[in-house]
Amino acid sequence: MLGIDNELEQLYKKAQQDGEAVLKDRWTAGNYGCCSTRAPLVEKYRIEHTDTHSSLYLWGTKVVVVDHDKQTARVNEAYKASNYDKKIIDWFIQQARKS
């Protein structure tokens, strides 16, 4: 499991069933701007799954696309991935290749 959050595994299963699954979270902790309102929810993870490919988005950026037929993965080199993001990307590629 590589230390991947259970919510991400559930999100992947939901994407397999529904074609797409999104998990939203708060980008920043605490208050948003000068007001006492909380920061707005933003897209943390999005997984798209079709018969031919699977895609993973992190914080709204398409990070990886896995082609099911060719068993290849295209990683967005412009995305500056943290160490945890790299674990998620590796995990996602493994999951998508199993599908």
N, C-alpha and C positions, 0 to 999 in steps of 0.2 A: 504494500500500500504506500510506501515511501513517505509516510507522514502527511498524506493528502487529507484535507478536511472531508468528513463524511458528507457534508452538504454538497460538495463538488461531485462526489460519486452519485448522489441522488439526482443531481442536476443532469449528469450524463445519461442516467437511465431514463429520465423524463424526456430528454432530447431524442433518445432513440424511439420513444413511443410517440411523441408529439411532433417531431421534426425540428423543434426549437425549444430551448429553455433558457430563462434569464434569471439571474440572481442579482438583486440590487442591494447596495450598501451605502453608507455615508462615506464620502471622500475624506472629509475632515472631521475630527472630533470636536466637541464643544459647540459653541454658538456660531451662527453664520452671519458674518458682517457685524454691524452694530446692533442688530436687533436681538431679541431673546429667542428667536425661532431657531430651530435646529437646522443644520445643513441639509440641503435637499438630497434625496436618494439619487444615486447614479448607478449605472450598470457596472457591476463588478465583474461578473462572468456571464458570457453568453456562449452557448453551444448550439450549433446548427448541425443537423444530421440528416442526410439523404441516402439513397441507395448507392450513390456514386462517390460521395465525399462527406467528410466531417470537418467543421471549422470551429476554432476556439478563439474567442475574443476576450481580452483582458482590459478592463477599464475603457471599453469602447473601441479598442484597437484590434483589428484582425491580426492574430499572432501566428497561427499555424493552420494549414489546410492539409488534410490527409486524404489522398486518393485511394479508395478502397480497392479498385481493380488493379492498379499498379503497385499498391502497397508502398507508396512514396509519401513523404511529408515535405511540405514547403514551409519553412519558418521565416517570418518577417525579420530580417536582419536589422532593420531600422529600429525595432522595439528594444528599448533598454531594459532587459529583464533582470530582476533581482534574483538572488539565489533561490528563493521560494518560487518565484515565477518559473524559473528553469525546471524545478521539480515538477511543477504543474504541467509544463509543456511536455516534458519527457513522459509523464504519466498519461497525458492525453493521447500522445502518439501511440503508446502501447495499447491503450483501450481501443482506439480507433482501428488499429490494425487487427485486433481480435474480431471486430464486427464483420 
